[in-house]
């Protein structure tokens, strides 16, 4: 038997600020967190939220995860620990590249001062599963715990995996999310040299002039519980996770399949999982990276999976104001989508001005728009696609 | 390497332990590692600092014998002079 999955807590650290209010308020107002071509979490000070020891024993991506999860867990009312047997609470946090900042500083120590100078904390900080392990330790979560690694789809895969865990009774609750802190010299050079990032330094998803993504950093987190248990304990349900679909392109290391077939199949699978037809979807939170290839193939995928409905829906990309949060993107965008449904708003794709013949849908360029659903709950999909050909799509519903 | 006094060594080790997360007021000669929440990873880092600054090697078996801040300070002070 499959249980309905409620979202009872949301947390986010993004270039728009610390917390979910900064995320949805600023995005809805059309404000950008991108400065000098980077989506940095400039006002994030880990020691505001973490002890000196926690801060020191966590790479920046894990610090983001800890603080985003803290926000989500407090909102869920779990401040004094999980409301169910801790051995039945899972924790899954995705990342694209994990502790690359630690890898770089420790490599420098190795080269400059020799092998003896490499920190004993190097491995525990850099490992891609550190975020999930440390969050579990911090809150005493003793159920299934691991990281997902699927580049820019990692956050969405984490949420999908946690959803299944709760649906099928492998856990009574699960903390899910994604975290990334890749604004480091090596990562910046590597993405630039593969031609992925924007030379103009502007994130403009779906615009004809788009020339690559802007690198961003941050984390997003959700608390998932079975609806019945959440309601029984009097928790406020913020939204529902109703569908999950994931596929692979099996096509190219970095380029999406031009036709968008892999992405389209993931959207169809997510809708089928939720038992929804395209007409029952009110908003699309696009992957919309601002790369020439992604935005064209995502547009094709939406048209293929949603048919006529693709042209009637508002579709917008958070990356227009944060840049691309890589392994955190799927989690932050799912968090943002829940907030959009709660408030009944489709925030804009900021900076969209020039139509591209390959991107001919409604990307909400003019500013935030109200969402209406004729008395039924609002519903949306959130798309995430990653290098390696990973596609993961989530269906979300207003409470 | 200039010889360091025991006080200087104690001050440097205190500074290191505080940077690892211990409270300065708790770092006393008779404080044991557990009370300072200092674990094996912290001790390896402490050994790296001591070796780099005083040229004293603290091996794993040496560290097993050190139960308190004072034990570690004395160990380093005795060998830093040599």
Interface residues (C-beta under 8 A of the other chain):
Chain A: X51 X52 X53 X54 X56 X57 X113 X116 X117 X119 X120 X121 X124
Chain B: X19 X20 X21 X37 X41 X44 X45 X48 X51 X52
